[in-house]
Amino acid sequence: MNPEALNAPGTAENSPPAGTSITSGEGPRGQTRGRNLFLTVLLLLGFICICSYLSWNSGFSDLAPEYLAARFLATGRADHLYVLDPGQFNVTDPVWLSEWHRLGYAYSPAPFVQTPLLAWALEPVCTRHSYLWLAHVVTVLSLVASAAILWMIASRWAPRFLAPGPMLLACILLASWDPFRYSLKLGQTHIVVACMALAALLLVDANYAPIRPAWRNALPAGLLLSIATVIKITPGFLLLYWLARRQWRAASCFVACLLMLWGATLLLVGHPVTREFVQTVRTISNTVFVSYNNQSLAAWWMGPHYPQEELLRWRMLPLPVWLKQLSTGLMAAACLIGGFMDFRSKPSCNPTSYGAALAIAASTVFAPLSWSHYGALLVIPCLIMADSAFSPKISTRLRLWLAAVIVVVEVLNVRVWAALGPHPFHIGGFTPRIVRTQFYCWILAIVMMGVLYLHSRPGASKLDS
């Protein structure tokens, strides 16, 4: 191993610990780092502005449930919050449809299935501003969260991407993906939720010196993860990652904050609405969609058991008990394994938390509902793989495997290849065949995180070049 290569500027081994300034140091090296940092931040701001402009006139159809639920709650019509159709994932309630059509929209909105606390929090916005105003704000927030995810991954787990050139490639990579563009078009919030969950993990990442005392890191980490959990539920599985990694303070703060939010829900919206929310969550957790944009393990397995016409139907189909238990067990096991991996890692040998990336990927793809636009989060393992490929510790053979996986993920995400043949919205007489490319991308990401962890262990033998 070449000692000079390990100490080269910009490598993971030479990256500064958290809490220290990247521009510290004297002479040309410090000035270069400061200039690179400025250009990288400027690049991310440009990424936000350009993507905002390109997606400004999108339909934003998936924000309708939150907007209408907030308005119903504000006007004393809380009994209409949860009106899930038992067979189809849409709304048939005449009050919902009347309110939505009165706002000038002809299509039927999706049902509201999130915590009533979110509707309560959105009341001041949704009662004073138009639907498009809310959609534009959410679009900007999603793009800011996307830039924050790129920055956090680069600053902690993929330091070579802190330079403006690599960060530009990362922005182009993400912007070229259909799941990312599709997410902005729908007005989805999962990128914001993922950003909160990732920030929570990094706040207590033991591979870096803490910015502040542990308790002062653990409290915001627990609060961020609890907020992400009440919105999307599945981030709550990352509690098992913290437990396996012995992050007791973060785990206890998460539980305390989650209980606080649950108490606030009961206090602010009342017991009847909260009970309806719990019943809706139970209904959703026992169903599966085999439509083309569900990229989960459950959809991958159940798809062949239904007619191919289900590709374009968002029908709520029964989820077998054994498959629900398997999906839940895999999510839990992956988070525990990821935490154990990072607990066993030594920061001097493995500054990248491969186990955290594995837990994020597994909790996404093994959930019964893993929509195709969640594939935008594949940028997390892709940046880690790309950064690791340039490490002097990586053998040529593994470097080629990493490059091949990144290329495969890029090709499969440029467009959601849901069917072999014409685009699924232009089927005509063609009988589609579901492929679920994001599912395979997530599985590849999980495997490669495990391979990189095994390769980074102390004493691991380098593969022959």
C-alpha positions in Angstrom: 0.0 0.0 0.0 1.3 3.4 -0.9 1.5 5.7 2.2 1.8 8.8 0.0 -1.5 7.9 -1.8 -3.3 7.4 1.5 -2.3 10.9 2.6 -3.2 12.6 -0.6 -5.5 15.6 -0.4 -9.2 14.8 -0.8 -9.0 11.1 0.2 -11.1 9.7 3.0 -8.1 9.0 5.1 -7.1 12.6 4.9 -10.6 14.2 5.4 -11.0 16.3 8.5 -13.1 15.1 11.4 -16.5 16.6 11.9 -16.5 19.9 13.7 -13.3 21.1 12.1 -13.2 23.6 9.3 -12.4 22.2 5.9 -10.7 25.5 5.1 -8.4 25.3 8.1 -4.7 25.2 7.4 -2.2 27.6 5.9 -0.8 28.0 2.5 -2.1 27.0 -1.0 -3.7 23.8 0.3 -6.0 25.7 2.6 -6.9 28.2 0.0 -7.6 25.5 -2.6 -9.9 23.7 -0.1 -11.7 27.0 0.6 -12.2 27.7 -3.1 -13.4 24.2 -3.7 -15.9 24.4 -0.8 -17.2 27.7 -2.2 -17.6 26.4 -5.7 -19.3 23.2 -4.5 -21.9 25.2 -2.4 -22.4 27.5 -5.4 -22.9 24.4 -7.6 -25.6 23.0 -5.3 -27.4 26.3 -5.3 -27.4 26.3 -9.1 -28.7 22.7 -9.0 -31.6 23.9 -6.8 -32.4 26.8 -9.0 -32.3 25.0 -12.3 -34.4 22.0 -11.1 -36.9 24.4 -9.6 -37.3 26.2 -12.9 -37.7 23.0 -14.9 -40.3 21.5 -12.5 -42.2 24.7 -11.7 -45.2 23.8 -13.9 -45.6 20.2 -12.9 -48.9 18.6 -11.9 -48.0 18.0 -8.2 -50.9 15.6 -7.9 -49.6 13.8 -4.8 -49.8 16.8 -2.5 -53.6 16.9 -2.8 -54.3 14.7 0.2 -52.2 16.8 2.6 -53.7 20.1 1.3 -57.3 18.9 1.5 -56.8 17.2 4.9 -55.5 20.4 6.4 -58.4 22.3 5.1 -60.9 19.8 6.4 -59.3 19.8 9.8 -59.3 23.6 9.9 -63.0 23.8 9.0 -64.2 21.2 11.5 -64.6 18.3 9.0 -62.1 16.0 10.6 -64.5 13.0 10.0 -63.6 13.2 6.3 -59.8 13.0 6.8 -59.5 9.2 6.3 -61.9 8.1 3.6 -59.8 5.3 2.0 -61.6 3.3 -0.7 -61.3 -0.4 0.4 -60.5 -1.6 -3.1 -58.9 1.2 -5.0 -56.1 3.6 -3.8 -58.1 6.8 -4.4 -60.9 8.8 -2.9 -64.6 8.3 -3.7 -66.0 10.4 -0.8 -68.3 13.1 -2.4 -67.1 15.8 0.1 -63.5 15.3 -0.9 -64.3 15.3 -4.6 -66.5 18.4 -4.3 -63.8 20.3 -2.5 -61.2 19.3 -4.9 -63.2 20.0 -8.0 -64.2 23.4 -6.5 -60.5 24.2 -6.5 -60.4 23.6 -10.3 -59.0 20.1 -10.5 -60.8 17.3 -12.5 -59.0 14.2 -11.4 -59.6 12.1 -8.2 -57.0 12.7 -5.5 -55.2 10.0 -3.6 -56.3 9.4 0.0 -54.7 10.9 3.0 -52.9 8.2 4.9 -50.4 10.1 7.0 -50.5 11.3 10.6 -53.2 13.9 11.4 -50.5 15.9 13.1 -49.1 16.7 9.6 -52.5 18.0 8.6 -52.7 20.1 11.8 -49.2 21.5 11.1 -50.2 22.5 7.5 -53.4 24.2 8.5 -52.0 27.8 8.6 -50.5 27.3 5.1 -53.3 25.5 3.4 -56.0 27.8 4.7 -54.2 31.0 3.6 -52.5 30.0 0.3 -53.4 28.2 -2.9 -52.5 24.6 -3.7 -49.9 25.7 -6.3 -48.2 27.9 -3.7 -47.9 24.9 -1.4 -46.7 22.7 -4.3 -44.0 25.2 -5.2 -42.8 25.5 -1.6 -42.6 21.7 -1.3 -40.7 21.5 -4.6 -38.1 23.9 -3.3 -37.8 22.1 0.0 -37.4 18.8 -1.8 -34.6 20.2 -3.9 -32.9 21.8 -0.9 -33.2 18.4 0.8 -31.7 16.7 -2.2 -28.7 19.1 -2.2 -28.4 18.6 1.6 -28.2 14.8 1.0 -25.5 15.2 -1.6 -23.6 17.5 0.8 -23.9 15.2 3.8 -22.9 12.1 1.9 -19.9 13.9 0.4 -18.8 15.5 3.7 -19.0 12.3 5.7 -18.9 9.1 3.5 -17.7 10.2 0.1 -15.2 13.1 0.6 -13.9 13.1 -2.9 -17.3 14.5 -4.0 -16.6 17.7 -2.0 -14.7 19.0 -5.0 -16.8 20.9 -7.6 -16.0 18.5 -10.5 -17.2 15.3 -8.8 -20.2 17.2 -7.2 -21.2 18.4 -10.7 -21.2 14.7 -11.8 -23.3 13.8 -8.8 -25.9 16.5 -9.6 -26.1 15.4 -13.2 -26.4 11.8 -12.1 -29.3 12.6 -9.8 -31.1 15.0 -12.2 -30.9 12.4 -15.1 -32.9 9.8 -13.1 -36.5 9.3 -13.8 -37.4 8.6 -10.2 -36.0 12.0 -9.1 -37.9 13.9 -11.9 -41.0 11.9 -11.2 -40.8 12.7 -7.5 -40.7 16.5 -8.3 -43.5 16.1 -10.8 -45.8 14.5 -8.2 -44.8 16.9 -5.4 -43.6 14.0 -3.2 -42.1 14.7 0.2 -40.0 11.5 0.7 -36.8 13.3 -0.1 -37.4 15.7 2.7 -38.1 12.8 5.1 -35.0 10.9 3.9 -32.9 14.0 4.5 -34.1 14.2 8.1 -33.4 10.5 8.7 -29.9 10.8 7.2 -29.1 13.9 9.2 -30.2 12.0 12.3 -27.8 9.2 11.6 -24.9 11.5 10.8 -25.4 13.6 14.0 -24.4 10.6 16.1 -22.1 8.9 13.6 -19.4 7.4 15.9 -16.9 7.3 13.0 -16.3 11.0 13.4 -15.5 13.2 16.4 -18.7 14.7 17.8 -19.4 18.3 16.9 -20.9 18.8 20.4 -21.3 16.6 23.5 -23.1 13.4 22.9 -26.4 14.3 24.5 -26.7 17.5 22.6 -26.2 15.5 19.4 -28.6 12.7 20.4 -31.5 15.0 21.1 -31.8 16.6 17.7 -31.0 13.2 16.1 -33.9 11.6 18.0 -36.2 14.4 17.2 -35.4 14.4 13.4 -35.9 10.6 13.2 -39.1 10.7 15.2 -40.6 13.4 12.8 -39.5 11.3 9.8 -41.2 8.3 11.4 -44.5 9.9 12.1 -44.7 11.0 8.4 -43.5 7.9 6.7 -43.3 5.2 9.5 -40.5 3.1 7.9 -37.6 5.4 9.1 -38.5 4.1 12.6 -36.8 0.9 11.8 -33.5 2.8 12.0 -34.0 2.6 15.8 -32.8 -1.0 15.5 -29.6 0.4 13.7 -28.9 2.6 16.7 -29.5 -0.2 19.2 -27.2 -2.5 17.4 -24.6 0.2 17.2 -24.9 0.9 21.0 -26.2 4.4 20.4 -28.3 4.3 23.5 -28.7 8.1 23.9 -29.9 8.6 20.4 -32.3 5.6 20.7 -33.7 6.9 24.0 -34.2 10.4 22.6 -36.0 8.9 19.6 -38.4 7.0 21.8 -39.0 10.0 24.0 -39.6 12.3 21.1 -41.9 9.8 19.3 -44.0 9.4 22.5 -44.1 13.2 22.7 -45.4 13.5 19.1 -47.9 10.8 19.7 -49.2 12.6 22.8 -49.3 15.9 20.8 -51.4 14.2 18.2 -54.0 13.0 20.7 -54.0 16.4 22.3 -54.3 18.5 19.2 -56.6 16.5 16.9 -58.4 14.2 19.3 -58.8 10.5 20.0 -61.4 9.7 17.3 -59.2 11.1 14.4 -56.1 9.4 15.8 -58.0 6.1 16.0 -59.1 6.4 12.4 -55.5 7.1 11.4 -54.3 3.9 13.2 -57.0 1.9 11.4 -56.0 3.3 8.1 -52.4 2.4 8.7 -53.4 -1.1 9.6 -55.4 -1.4 6.4 -52.5 -0.2 4.3 -50.0 -2.5 6.0 -52.1 -5.5 5.0 -52.3 -4.7 1.3 -49.9 -4.7 -1.6 -49.9 -3.0 -5.0 -48.5 -4.9 -7.9 -48.6 -1.8 -10.2 -45.5 -1.0 -12.1 -44.4 1.8 -9.8 -44.2 -0.3 -6.7 -40.7 -1.6 -6.5 -40.8 -3.5 -3.3 -39.9 -7.1 -2.5 -43.6 -7.8 -1.9 -44.6 -6.4 -5.3 -41.8 -8.3 -7.0 -43.0 -11.6 -5.5 -46.7 -11.1 -5.9 -46.6 -9.5 -9.4 -46.5 -12.8 -11.3 -49.5 -14.1 -9.3 -51.8 -11.5 -10.9 -52.9 -10.7 -14.4 -50.4 -8.4 -16.2 -53.2 -5.8 -16.6 -52.6 -4.9 -12.9 -49.5 -3.1 -14.1 -51.7 0.1 -14.6 -54.2 -0.6 -11.8 -53.6 0.7 -8.3 -55.8 -1.8 -6.7 -55.3 -2.7 -3.0 -54.6 -6.4 -3.1 -54.3 -8.6 0.0 -50.8 -9.0 1.3 -50.2 -12.6 2.6 -49.3 -12.8 6.3 -46.1 -14.7 5.6 -44.9 -12.1 3.1 -45.7 -9.3 5.5 -43.8 -11.0 8.2 -40.9 -11.8 5.8 -40.7 -8.1 4.7 -40.8 -6.8 8.3 -38.2 -9.4 9.4 -35.9 -8.5 6.6 -36.2 -4.8 7.3 -35.5 -5.4 11.0 -32.6 -7.8 10.4 -30.9 -5.5 7.8 -31.0 -2.5 10.2 -29.6 -4.7 13.0 -26.9 -6.1 10.8 -26.0 -2.6 9.5 -25.7 -1.3 13.1 -23.5 -4.3 14.0 -21.3 -3.7 11.0 -20.7 -0.1 11.9 -20.2 -0.9 15.6 -17.5 -3.4 14.7 -15.8 -1.0 12.3 -12.8 1.1 13.3 -12.9 4.7 12.1 -9.2 4.6 11.2 -9.8 1.7 8.8 -13.4 2.3 7.8 -14.5 6.0 8.0 -17.6 5.2 5.9 -20.6 3.8 7.6 -21.5 1.1 5.1 -23.9 -0.4 7.6 -26.0 2.8 7.7 -26.3 2.9 3.9 -27.3 -0.8 3.9 -30.0 -0.1 6.6 -31.4 2.8 4.5 -31.5 0.7 1.3 -33.0 -2.3 3.1 -35.7 -0.3 4.9 -36.7 1.2 1.6 -36.9 -1.9 -0.7 -38.2 -4.4 1.9 -41.2 -2.2 2.9 -44.4 -3.5 1.2 -44.8 -0.1 -0.5 -41.6 1.1 -2.1 -42.7 3.5 -4.9 -40.4 3.9 -7.9 -39.7 7.6 -7.0 -38.0 6.3 -3.9 -35.3 5.3 -6.3 -33.9 8.9 -6.1 -32.3 7.8 -2.8 -30.1 5.4 -4.7 -27.8 8.3 -5.0 -26.6 7.6 -1.5 -25.0 4.1 -2.2 -23.9 5.3 -5.6 -21.8 8.1 -4.2 -20.3 5.8 -1.7 -19.4 3.2 -4.3 -18.0 5.9 -6.6 -15.9 7.4 -3.8 -14.7 3.9 -2.7 -13.7 3.0 -6.3 -10.9 5.7 -6.1 -9.6 4.5 -2.8 -6.0 3.1 -3.0 -7.2 0.3 -0.7 -9.6 -1.1 -3.4 -8.3 -3.7 -5.8 -8.7 -3.4 -9.5 -11.2 -6.2 -9.6 -13.5 -4.7 -7.0 -13.1 -1.2 -8.6 -14.4 -2.7 -11.9 -17.3 -4.3 -10.1 -18.2 -1.0 -8.4 -18.0 0.8 -11.8 -20.2 -1.8 -13.4 -22.9 -1.5 -10.7 -22.9 2.3 -10.9 -23.4 2.1 -14.7 -26.2 -0.5 -14.3 -28.0 1.7 -11.7 -27.6 4.8 -14.0 -29.0 2.9 -17.0 -32.0 1.5 -15.1 -32.8 4.8 -13.5 -32.6 7.1 -16.5 -36.1 5.8 -17.2 -38.4 3.6 -15.2 -38.2 0.5 -17.4 -41.4 -1.0 -16.0 -42.2 -3.1 -19.0 -40.4 -4.9 -21.8 -41.7 -3.1 -24.9 -43.6 0.2 -25.3 -43.9 2.6 -22.5 -46.6 1.4 -20.0 -48.8 4.4 -20.7 -48.9 3.5 -24.4 -49.5 -0.2 -24.3 -52.2 -0.5 -26.9 -52.5 -4.2 -27.7 -49.2 -5.1 -26.0 -49.3 -7.2 -22.9 -46.7 -5.7 -20.5 -44.2 -7.6 -18.4 -43.2 -6.1 -15.1 -39.5 -5.8 -14.6 -39.2 -3.5 -11.4 -35.8 -2.2 -12.2 -35.5 -0.1 -8.9 -35.9 -3.3 -6.9 -32.9 -4.9 -8.5 -30.9 -1.6 -8.1 -31.7 -1.6 -4.3 -30.6 -5.3 -4.0 -27.3 -4.5 -5.8 -26.8 -1.5 -3.5 -27.3 -3.7 -0.4 -24.9 -6.4 -1.7 -22.2 -3.8 -2.6 -22.4 -2.1 0.8 -21.8 -5.5 2.4 -18.9 -6.2 0.0 -17.3 -2.9 0.8 -17.6 -3.5 4.5 -16.0 -6.9 4.3 -13.2 -5.4 2.1 -12.6 -2.6 4.6 -12.2 -4.8 7.7 -8.7 -4.7 9.4 -6.7 -7.6 8.0 -8.9 -8.1 5.0 -6.7 -9.4 2.1 -6.6 -7.3 -1.0 -7.9 -9.0 -4.1 -5.6 -9.7 -6.8 -5.5 -7.0 -9.4 
